Amino acid sequence: MDAAAAVSVPSDEQLAALEQLCVEFAVIAGRFIRDERPDRLGVAQTKSTDTDVVTVMDRRSEELLHRLIIEARPDDGILGEEGADVTGTSGLTWVIDPIDGTVNYLYEIPAYAVSVAVVVGDPSREGAWRPVAGAISDPSLRLVHHARHGAGAWTRPEEEGDATPPRRLTVSSEHRLGRSLLATGFGYAADVRARQAEVLTRVLPLVRDIRRIGSAALDLVRVADGSVDAYAESGINAWDLAAGWIVVEEAGGVVVGRDGGAPGKALTVAAGPALATQVAPLFTTEPA
């Protein structure tokens, strides 16, 4: 993370404003994909494989987020899952996933999210960036989870008028591998899935159980709020990870990759510090 560490972090006042924008934009896009979902939603495009799908709502949600960001922060960069990237001049980049959990969304399974983060460094290069503020909208539960550097991680209702107070998030205190509930996910290519399944045949006997939710952003939120003890997956991208990373860290957890390095495609592990050091080695034999 040396390259990212060399980039100055905005002041707390600036971070607070960025966090608020992350929340605002994630909630707007989350409401949009929930409330404007067509009755018949089909696959608009496939990406890496026939199972890696894009819907028209992925595109429309990313277009909406682009408009919101450019209007509020015209000098910032944008990196998004659907590829309409913007090069900025401010040193800050918005890393966005317009629908994380697209297959769930396509099948009307209520486990999908909108992920919006602001990062310093270059998010196109692993190990060269880190998030400083982020928000994850869970439209199905009408919640938004958010954090900024040094200010804790929080969950609150998406409606600003809701009197329910924000709830501070804290990772699980479980440190015993054999009693840990582990979240994970799978890639889209058949050979990658086969390797991931083989790894799980070794991991499953060592943990309490495994959960596969289908949204990396929501997996990371569940680590942050302690509803799962750890998360490990290979093959995820910056937009899958960025907002959840800052939320987990501000909830007292760690997010690491192979050999304790930066998280990314080879491996991303999120957990409390004591558990992360036990989980990460279980996945280090998995090919990238």
Secondary structure, DSSP 8 states (H G I E B T S, - for coil): -HHHHTS----HHHHHHHHHHHHHHHHHHHHHHHHT--SS--EEEE-SSTTSEEEHHHHHHHHHHHHHHHHH-TTSEEEETTS--B--SSSEEEEEEEEESHHHHHTT-S--EEEEEEEEE-TTSTTSEEEEEEEEEETTTTEEEEEETTS-EEEEES-TT-----EE--------GGG-EEE----SSHHHHHHHHHHHHHHGGGSSEEE--S-HHHHHHHHHTTSSSEEEESS--HHHHHHHHHHHHHTT-EEE-GGG---SSS-EEEE-HHHHHHHGGGGTTS--
